[in-house]
Amino acid sequence: MTAVSISQLIEQANHASSMHAQAMRERSVRPPRWKLIYHLMAKPLMIFWDSYVRHRACRDGLAGLVMSLLTSWSHWLTWAKYWELDC
């Protein structure tokens, strides 16, 4: 299914992040604290930078900004849910 609106993109990201977080929990042991901090703080910023600047989403205007933010937020959401499941 292809998302056509921001609300659909958010719903898809929410569903996918839940599935990924559950799969991560089932296949691994509890990660060290630094890894959680890295994936909750540094990695989303790196993903945004990579998408918006390196891959030139900035050329797409507001749509590029929204997609870059959503991409980095999806990564953060997956790890936040994983952390929530692991606590």
C-alpha positions as CSV (number, residue, x, y, z in Angstrom):
1,M,0.0,0.0,0.0
2,T,1.3,3.4,-0.9
3,A,0.7,6.3,1.5
4,V,-0.7,9.4,0.0
5,S,-1.0,11.7,3.0
6,I,1.1,12.6,6.0
7,S,-1.4,10.9,8.4
8,Q,-1.1,7.7,6.4
9,L,2.7,7.9,6.4
10,I,2.6,8.4,10.2
11,E,0.2,5.4,10.6
12,Q,2.5,3.2,8.5
13,A,5.6,4.4,10.5
14,N,3.8,3.6,13.7
15,H,2.8,0.1,12.6
16,A,6.2,-0.7,11.1
17,S,8.1,0.6,14.2
18,S,6.0,-1.6,16.4
19,M,6.8,-4.6,14.3
20,H,10.5,-3.8,14.1
21,A,10.8,-3.1,17.9
22,Q,9.1,-6.5,18.7
23,A,11.4,-8.3,16.2
24,M,14.5,-6.6,17.7
25,R,13.4,-7.6,21.2
26,E,12.8,-11.3,20.2
27,R,16.1,-11.8,18.5
28,S,18.6,-10.0,20.8
29,V,19.7,-9.5,24.3
30,R,19.3,-6.2,26.1
31,P,21.6,-3.7,24.4
32,P,24.1,-1.6,26.4
33,R,23.0,1.8,27.5
34,W,25.3,3.7,25.1
35,K,23.6,1.9,22.2
36,L,20.2,3.0,23.2
37,I,21.4,6.6,23.7
38,Y,23.1,6.5,20.3
39,H,20.0,5.2,18.5
40,L,17.6,7.6,20.4
41,M,19.7,10.8,20.1
42,A,22.6,10.7,17.6
43,K,21.4,8.3,14.9
44,P,18.1,10.2,14.1
45,L,20.1,13.4,13.6
46,M,22.5,11.6,11.3
47,I,19.6,10.1,9.3
48,F,18.1,13.5,8.9
49,W,21.4,15.0,7.8
50,D,22.0,12.2,5.4
51,S,18.5,12.4,3.8
52,Y,18.1,16.2,3.8
53,V,21.6,17.4,2.9
54,R,23.6,14.5,1.4
55,H,20.7,13.1,-0.7
56,R,19.6,16.7,-1.4
57,A,16.0,16.4,-0.2
58,C,16.4,20.1,0.5
59,R,15.9,20.6,-3.2
60,D,12.3,19.3,-2.8
61,G,11.3,22.1,-0.5
62,L,8.8,21.5,2.2
63,A,8.1,17.9,1.0
64,G,11.8,17.1,1.3
65,L,12.0,18.5,4.8
66,V,8.9,16.5,5.9
67,M,10.1,13.3,4.4
68,S,13.6,13.7,6.0
69,L,12.0,14.4,9.4
70,L,9.6,11.5,9.1
71,T,12.5,9.2,8.1
72,S,14.6,10.1,11.1
73,W,11.5,10.1,13.4
74,S,10.7,6.6,12.3
75,H,14.1,5.4,13.4
76,W,13.7,7.2,16.7
77,L,10.2,5.7,17.2
78,T,11.4,2.1,16.6
79,W,14.2,2.4,19.2
80,A,11.9,4.2,21.7
81,K,9.4,1.4,21.4
82,Y,12.2,-1.2,21.7
83,W,13.4,0.6,24.9
84,E,9.8,0.6,26.2
85,L,9.5,-3.1,25.6
86,D,12.8,-3.9,27.2
87,C,12.2,-2.0,30.5
